[in-house]
Amino acid sequence: MRGVAALLTAVALAVPAQALAWGATGHRIIGVLGAESLPPELPAFLRTPGVAAEIGELAREPDRSKSAGREHDSDRDPAHFLDLDDEGKVMGGPSIHEMPATRAEYETALRAVGTDGWQAGYLYYSIVEGWQQLVKDFAYWRALSAAERHDGSPQHDAWFKADRERRERLIVHDLGTWAHYVGDGSQPMHVSVHFNGWGDYPNPNGYTDAHIHLPFEGAFVHDNVRIEDVRRRMAAPHDCGCSIQARTADYLSATQRTVEPLYQLEKTGAFQTGEGPGKDFAGAALAAGASELRDMVVAAWAASDEVTVGWPETKVTDIEAGRVDPYEVLYGTD
């Protein structure tokens, strides 16, 4: 039995730590605070304590689904991280500020430098794609809400109401699950080649090679950081006036710049105590995730009136203005 235990320990240490994430505590805090701080222009159904709590729980879901199967984990685990080197490039490939437009083009670029997205991760695309889904969800909610005000038959009105309520449940689910990846983007070791110890790279400052990833994001946060510590560190709302691609690149780049400060703190023993600069660092990182989640949701809402819904594809603004019969567009005529 001792031999089996030793083998299991060795296997656990060999698993790439990027596949982990903030622990349950960190992801729950980010989800709750991101939803809790949404401004009044967002739909009222999202701005309730119950929904904020639900989003906090759903933000844990991509981790809870792990070990579902080899195919499942092989494809999904790299969605949680992005291995940026010290120059801000994905393992010597594309720069975070010049990411290819699609995953297919990303894989081509990585193969050119001898790696792929399963090794380097694709967190950037997890965030961008999830945001685009949220924009579409919001667009349908806008269209259905407008359709309920349309002077239609009782049968049509009943369907509009049911589909809007269905869309609200989908929005909470999609937003909550996506919040996990936005949260991953605020954990420094999720956006770095130094993901679990400094590793086989130039190390003139003597940073640790110990497996510090899980102890930092899990036990340290659970034991020392409270939601109030994070709430008071959240940034003021910020509209970058840029694309989601640029916003995501800026966000992950900012997190990557905190990697060396984390290792500097570790070297001083800051994560061996529950108070002081180590706790402050973890609280600030979680606050960055919660603030970014809030601001990205707001940006998704703002973008949702610029897209199309239904078939034939129809602008949300045309439905809101009453220029088309929304039933055929939304219910479908195949």
Summary of the structure (lengths in Angstrom):
residues: 334
radius of gyration: 21.7
end to end distance: 61.3
largest distance: 73.6
contacts: 1113
relative contact order: 0.16
helix: 65%
strand: 2%
